[in-house]
Amino acid sequence: MIRRQLAAGASLVAAITLAASMPAFAHPTATTAVTVVVDESAVDVTITSDAEALRLKLDAMQRTLADCIDLRVDGVRAALTQDGTTSLEDGRVAFHLRGSVPPAAKQLTWTSSLVYGSYPVVMRRARDSHETTEWLQGAETSAPYALASGGASRSRVSRIAQYVALGFTHILPNGLDHILFVLGLFFLTTRLRAMLAQVTAFTVAHSITLGLTLYGVVSMPAPFVEPLIAMSIAYVAFENLVTTELKPWRLALVFGFGLLHGMGFADALSRLDLRRSEFLTTLVSFNAGVEAGQLAIIAIASLIVSVWALPAASYRRFVVRPASAMIGLAGVVWTIQRL
């Protein structure tokens, strides 16, 4: 029995220790966005990204910006040349590239080896107000864009599915700090009602600020929000070491922490140059993905706990305390890093 208890605690603590040892930033989303504009004889590409991060990627791959782009017209790769840069107010830089399009071209596709996370690609014709937005993951290739008709509009169901997937991957596997925060809530107590109360308070709070921040009603700089998010991780974890009951102030603090996490989500989305007409669809779909990710974390943790079936005292001694200590330590380290 003791051996099994130790194995249970060691397995969970080892996984959390591995996650805690990795640098984490609040809800990382790719800050890259791509716009492709096509006219009768040319294609203009604008890549908006962090200039320093892009430079480091290109140096590591020892390639030029154009080399990392596979823009194909009717299956043939288009030759692109860099056509200047534009500095943006948010600190990012827009890189402009240009290439030729043969007469009577029918379709084009986009692939890039530059981005590791999810990012939007907007395609349109120069004389057409209609545009098609597609979310791609890493080196994924876009759906063919029909040049003759200006591109078939992607269905609302398809866009919703993409935003839900983006919200989910924002948590699993990309959101290490958010994963540890949810586990901090999970480890307070084994009582289902207490768990649901915390998750509900957190969900309502981050949904509020995600919407308000995305619509520009409230705003808080990311350098201020990120350390506070890390501090929230440390607080819920260290409180688990001294109590097993859900206190009123815990719910109030979880709600407040949810407001901060919502701003972190919105800061990531605001960098993606979404059209205002897409805000509501993006907000609801992305938030649904986030909630699915949170529930997945709780489900996985619950499954692990149920498999080991430890007595309450042993569960707290061999799992809750060491796991909470590691989560709290990670929160402290990330707070210092972000300051």
Backbone torsions as a table, in degrees:
resi	resn	phi	psi	omega
1	MET	NA	-47.9	-179.5
2	ILE	-60.8	-40.7	-179.5
3	ARG	-62.9	-40.8	179.8
4	ARG	-68.2	-37.9	178.2
5	GLN	-63.3	-44.4	179.0
6	LEU	-63.9	-38.7	178.8
7	ALA	-65.1	-39.5	178.8
8	ALA	-62.4	-49.4	179.7
9	GLY	-63.2	-41.8	-177.3
10	ALA	-64.6	-38.2	-177.7
11	SER	-65.9	-44.5	179.2
12	LEU	-69.6	-44.4	-178.3
13	VAL	-65.3	-38.6	179.0
14	ALA	-62.7	-41.4	179.1
15	ALA	-64.9	-42.4	179.7
16	ILE	-68.4	-38.2	177.8
17	THR	-61.7	-41.5	178.5
18	LEU	-61.7	-44.2	179.3
19	ALA	-65.9	-40.7	-177.4
20	ALA	-67.8	-25.2	-178.7
21	SER	-77.6	-9.8	-178.2
22	MET	-95.9	135.7	176.9
23	PRO	-59.6	136.6	180.0
24	ALA	-129.4	141.4	174.4
25	PHE	-117.7	151.7	-172.8
26	ALA	-61.1	109.6	171.9
27	HIS	48.9	66.2	-173.7
28	PRO	-65.4	130.3	172.4
29	THR	-132.6	144.1	179.6
30	ALA	-57.9	132.0	179.7
31	THR	-90.5	13.9	-179.4
32	THR	-94.6	140.0	173.6
33	ALA	-138.8	144.7	-176.0
34	VAL	-125.0	136.8	173.5
35	THR	-126.0	128.8	179.4
36	VAL	-118.8	118.9	-179.2
37	VAL	-118.1	127.2	-175.0
38	VAL	-117.6	133.0	169.3
39	ASP	-116.6	-161.0	-173.3
40	GLU	-63.8	-31.7	-173.0
41	SER	-132.1	-2.0	-174.8
42	ALA	-144.7	160.9	175.2
43	VAL	-128.5	131.3	178.1
44	ASP	-110.8	127.9	-179.1
45	VAL	-116.4	130.4	175.3
46	THR	-120.0	120.2	178.4
47	ILE	-110.7	115.0	179.3
48	THR	-100.1	122.2	-175.2
49	SER	-159.0	174.6	173.4
50	ASP	-76.9	120.8	-172.3
51	ALA	-61.9	-42.9	-176.7
52	GLU	-69.3	-42.6	178.7
53	ALA	-63.0	-39.2	179.2
54	LEU	-66.7	-40.7	179.1
55	ARG	-61.8	-42.6	180.0
56	LEU	-63.7	-40.2	178.1
57	LYS	-63.0	-45.8	-178.6
58	LEU	-64.7	-39.2	178.1
59	ASP	-63.9	-40.9	-179.1
60	ALA	-66.0	-37.6	-179.4
61	MET	-86.7	-11.6	-177.9
62	GLN	54.1	48.7	179.8
63	ARG	-136.5	160.9	175.2
64	THR	-87.1	167.7	-179.9
65	LEU	-60.0	-45.8	-178.6
66	ALA	-64.4	-32.6	179.9
67	ASP	-64.7	-26.0	-176.0
68	CYS	-88.4	2.1	-177.8
69	ILE	-113.6	129.7	176.7
70	ASP	-117.0	86.0	177.7
71	LEU	-98.5	113.7	-174.8
72	ARG	-111.0	131.9	175.9
73	VAL	-110.0	116.4	-174.8
74	ASP	51.7	39.8	176.1
75	GLY	84.6	-5.2	-179.2
76	VAL	-106.1	130.5	-177.5
77	ARG	-67.4	128.9	179.9
78	ALA	-83.5	138.5	176.7
79	ALA	-82.1	119.3	-178.3
80	LEU	-109.6	143.4	174.8
81	THR	-126.1	144.4	-178.5
82	GLN	-72.0	137.4	-172.4
83	ASP	-127.2	39.2	175.6
84	GLY	101.2	174.6	179.6
85	THR	-136.7	158.5	177.2
86	THR	-134.3	127.2	177.6
87	SER	-82.1	135.1	-178.1
88	LEU	-105.0	162.2	-175.7
89	GLU	-66.5	-29.1	-177.0
90	ASP	-84.0	7.7	177.9
91	GLY	95.9	-12.2	177.6
92	ARG	-82.8	172.5	-179.2
93	VAL	-128.6	139.1	175.2
94	ALA	-97.6	119.6	178.8
95	PHE	-98.7	127.7	-176.2
96	HIS	-107.8	131.4	176.6
97	LEU	-129.1	154.8	-177.8
98	ARG	-140.5	144.4	177.9
99	GLY	-147.9	173.9	-177.7
100	SER	-100.6	154.2	177.7
101	VAL	-124.1	125.8	-179.2
102	PRO	-67.8	154.3	178.4
103	PRO	-59.0	145.0	177.0
104	ALA	61.8	26.2	176.1
105	ALA	-64.0	143.4	-173.8
106	LYS	-102.7	-36.3	-176.9
107	GLN	-157.8	162.0	175.1
108	LEU	-140.3	157.3	176.0
109	THR	-131.8	156.9	-177.9
110	TRP	-123.6	134.4	171.9
111	THR	-142.2	141.9	177.9
112	SER	-141.1	143.7	176.1
113	SER	-102.2	13.5	-175.0
114	LEU	-87.9	-32.6	-170.4
115	VAL	-104.9	133.9	-179.2
116	TYR	-95.3	-27.2	-178.6
117	GLY	-101.4	-158.2	178.8
118	SER	-86.5	144.3	178.6
119	TYR	-155.4	153.0	-178.2
120	PRO	-91.7	142.3	173.7
121	VAL	-120.6	120.1	-180.0
122	VAL	-105.4	127.9	178.9
123	MET	-122.8	138.3	176.7
124	ARG	-160.0	163.2	173.6
125	ARG	-89.3	150.7	-175.4
126	ALA	-60.0	-34.8	-175.6
127	ARG	-103.9	18.5	-176.4
128	ASP	-127.4	128.0	-179.9
129	SER	-75.6	-17.8	179.5
130	HIS	-71.9	138.0	176.4
131	GLU	-138.3	153.0	179.7
132	THR	-115.0	126.0	178.8
133	THR	-110.2	129.3	178.5
134	GLU	-131.8	133.4	175.8
135	TRP	-89.7	128.3	178.6
136	LEU	-115.9	153.7	178.0
137	GLN	-112.5	112.3	177.4
138	GLY	58.0	-124.4	-176.0
139	ALA	-88.9	20.1	178.9
140	GLU	-64.8	145.8	178.8
141	THR	-93.1	138.7	-179.2
142	SER	-70.3	163.0	171.0
143	ALA	-68.1	149.9	178.9
144	PRO	-59.1	134.2	177.8
145	TYR	-102.7	118.5	-176.1
146	ALA	-78.0	115.6	-176.9
147	LEU	-74.6	-36.2	-175.1
148	ALA	-63.9	-36.3	-176.3
149	SER	-106.8	2.3	-178.5
150	GLY	84.2	8.3	176.2
151	GLY	92.4	134.0	177.3
152	ALA	-74.6	133.8	-179.2
153	SER	-69.0	130.6	177.8
154	ARG	-72.1	142.0	-176.6
155	SER	-67.8	156.7	177.9
156	ARG	-61.6	-38.5	179.0
157	VAL	-60.3	-40.5	179.9
158	SER	-65.2	-43.1	179.9
159	ARG	-65.1	-42.7	179.2
160	ILE	-60.5	-43.8	179.6
161	ALA	-60.5	-38.5	179.6
162	GLN	-66.2	-43.0	-178.9
163	TYR	-70.0	-35.6	175.8
164	VAL	-62.9	-44.4	178.8
165	ALA	-63.1	-38.6	178.5
166	LEU	-62.8	-43.7	178.7
167	GLY	-63.8	-40.4	-179.5
168	PHE	-65.3	-49.0	-178.8
169	THR	-68.9	-19.5	174.0
170	HIS	-63.4	-28.0	178.1
171	ILE	-97.4	-56.4	178.9
172	LEU	-119.2	116.5	11.0
173	PRO	-104.9	5.5	-166.9
174	ASN	-81.6	-27.2	-172.3
175	GLY	-93.3	74.0	-177.9
176	LEU	-57.5	-43.9	-178.2
177	ASP	-67.1	-35.9	179.1
178	HIS	-71.1	-36.9	176.8
179	ILE	-58.8	-46.4	-178.6
180	LEU	-68.0	-33.5	177.3
181	PHE	-63.8	-46.4	179.7
182	VAL	-63.0	-39.4	176.3
183	LEU	-64.9	-34.3	175.2
184	GLY	-60.7	-38.9	175.2
185	LEU	-67.0	-40.7	-177.1
186	PHE	-62.8	-38.9	-172.7
187	PHE	-80.9	-1.6	-179.9
188	LEU	-63.4	-48.1	-175.1
189	THR	-157.5	159.5	177.5
190	THR	-90.1	0.7	-179.2
191	ARG	-76.2	126.2	-176.1
192	LEU	-63.2	-40.1	-178.0
193	ARG	-62.5	-41.2	179.1
194	ALA	-65.8	-39.7	178.3
195	MET	-63.4	-47.1	-179.3
196	LEU	-63.6	-37.0	179.1
197	ALA	-63.1	-43.7	179.2
198	GLN	-65.7	-46.4	-178.0
199	VAL	-64.6	-38.4	178.5
200	THR	-65.0	-45.5	178.8
201	ALA	-60.6	-42.7	-179.7
202	PHE	-66.5	-42.8	-178.5
203	THR	-64.6	-47.4	179.2
204	VAL	-59.7	-43.5	-176.6
205	ALA	-66.1	-49.6	-176.2
206	HIS	-73.0	-22.2	174.1
207	SER	-68.2	-38.1	179.5
208	ILE	-62.5	-54.7	-175.7
209	THR	-74.1	-26.7	174.5
210	LEU	-60.8	-45.4	178.8
211	GLY	-69.3	-47.3	-177.4
212	LEU	-63.4	-38.7	-179.9
213	THR	-72.7	-39.8	-179.8
214	LEU	-63.3	-35.5	179.3
215	TYR	-87.2	1.9	175.0
216	GLY	80.9	14.5	-179.9
217	VAL	-75.7	-41.7	176.1
218	VAL	-125.7	158.7	-179.5
219	SER	-155.1	140.7	175.9
220	MET	-147.2	130.6	-176.8
221	PRO	-60.1	140.8	179.6
222	ALA	-58.1	-39.7	178.7
223	PRO	-60.4	-20.5	177.0
224	PHE	-90.2	-37.2	-176.7
225	VAL	-72.0	-43.6	-172.6
226	GLU	-60.4	-44.8	176.7
227	PRO	-62.6	-35.7	179.1
228	LEU	-67.1	-35.8	175.9
229	ILE	-63.2	-42.9	177.9
230	ALA	-62.9	-39.2	178.0
231	MET	-64.1	-34.7	178.9
232	SER	-64.5	-35.6	177.0
233	ILE	-63.3	-46.1	-179.3
234	ALA	-63.1	-40.4	-176.4
235	TYR	-64.4	-52.8	-175.5
236	VAL	-62.9	-32.8	-179.9
237	ALA	-71.0	-47.0	-178.1
238	PHE	-68.9	-30.2	177.4
239	GLU	-67.0	-29.8	177.1
240	ASN	-61.5	-23.8	-178.2
241	LEU	-75.3	-21.5	-173.2
242	VAL	-115.4	-6.7	-179.6
243	THR	-148.6	154.1	175.3
244	THR	-121.9	7.6	-177.2
245	GLU	-112.6	147.7	176.4
246	LEU	-84.3	106.9	179.9
247	LYS	-90.7	155.9	179.8
248	PRO	-57.3	-39.4	-178.5
249	TRP	-68.0	-26.9	177.2
250	ARG	-64.1	-45.1	178.1
251	LEU	-62.2	-41.9	179.5
252	ALA	-62.7	-42.3	-180.0
253	LEU	-69.2	-39.2	177.5
254	VAL	-61.3	-40.0	177.1
255	PHE	-62.3	-44.9	178.1
256	GLY	-62.9	-41.0	177.7
257	PHE	-64.7	-34.5	177.3
258	GLY	-62.9	-36.9	176.1
259	LEU	-60.0	-41.4	179.3
260	LEU	-66.5	-45.1	-179.0
261	HIS	-63.4	-35.3	177.0
262	GLY	-62.0	-38.3	176.4
263	MET	-66.2	-34.5	176.7
264	GLY	-65.2	-41.6	176.6
265	PHE	-61.8	-47.6	-175.6
266	ALA	-65.7	-35.6	178.5
267	ASP	-61.4	-39.6	178.7
268	ALA	-66.0	-44.6	-179.0
269	LEU	-67.7	-35.0	-177.0
270	SER	-65.6	-19.3	178.8
271	ARG	-81.4	-3.5	-173.3
272	LEU	-98.0	10.4	173.4
273	ASP	53.2	47.1	178.3
274	LEU	-73.0	145.3	173.1
275	ARG	-71.9	144.5	-177.3
276	ARG	-61.2	-30.9	179.1
277	SER	-65.4	-17.4	-179.3
278	GLU	-97.8	-3.0	-173.9
279	PHE	-57.0	-50.0	-174.5
280	LEU	-65.0	-45.3	178.0
281	THR	-60.5	-44.8	179.8
282	THR	-63.0	-45.0	-176.9
283	LEU	-60.1	-51.7	-177.0
284	VAL	-67.2	-44.9	-176.5
285	SER	-68.5	-45.9	179.4
286	PHE	-61.4	-42.5	-179.9
287	ASN	-65.1	-37.1	176.7
288	ALA	-62.9	-39.5	177.3
289	GLY	-64.8	-40.3	178.0
290	VAL	-61.2	-45.6	-179.7
291	GLU	-64.1	-38.3	177.3
292	ALA	-63.0	-39.0	177.6
293	GLY	-64.3	-41.9	178.8
294	GLN	-64.1	-44.2	179.1
295	LEU	-64.5	-33.4	177.4
296	ALA	-65.1	-40.3	177.4
297	ILE	-60.3	-47.6	-179.1
298	ILE	-64.4	-40.6	-179.7
299	ALA	-64.0	-43.0	179.8
300	ILE	-65.0	-45.0	179.1
301	ALA	-63.1	-40.9	179.6
302	SER	-64.0	-39.9	179.9
303	LEU	-63.4	-43.9	179.6
304	ILE	-61.3	-45.1	-179.2
305	VAL	-63.5	-43.0	-178.0
306	SER	-68.1	-32.5	178.3
307	VAL	-63.9	-42.0	-179.4
308	TRP	-77.8	-26.5	174.9
309	ALA	47.7	51.8	-179.1
310	LEU	-79.8	147.8	170.8
311	PRO	-59.8	153.4	-174.2
312	ALA	-53.8	-45.7	-177.6
313	ALA	-65.2	-42.8	-179.9
314	SER	-69.0	-37.9	177.9
315	TYR	-59.9	-43.2	-179.9
316	ARG	-69.5	-39.4	-176.5
317	ARG	-71.6	-45.0	-172.0
318	PHE	-95.3	-15.8	-176.8
319	VAL	-120.2	-60.5	-171.9
320	VAL	-61.0	-49.7	-175.3
321	ARG	-65.9	-51.8	179.3
322	PRO	-65.5	-38.6	179.5
323	ALA	-65.6	-43.8	179.4
324	SER	-64.7	-38.2	178.1
325	ALA	-61.9	-42.5	179.7
326	MET	-68.3	-39.1	177.4
327	ILE	-64.0	-44.6	178.7
328	GLY	-61.9	-41.3	178.5
329	LEU	-63.0	-40.9	177.7
330	ALA	-61.3	-41.9	178.6
331	GLY	-61.4	-40.3	178.7
332	VAL	-65.4	-46.2	180.0
333	VAL	-60.9	-45.0	-178.8
334	TRP	-67.5	-33.7	176.7
335	THR	-61.7	-45.4	178.8
336	ILE	-63.4	-42.8	179.8
337	GLN	-61.4	-41.1	-175.6
338	ARG	-78.1	-21.3	176.4
339	LEU	-75.8	NA	NA
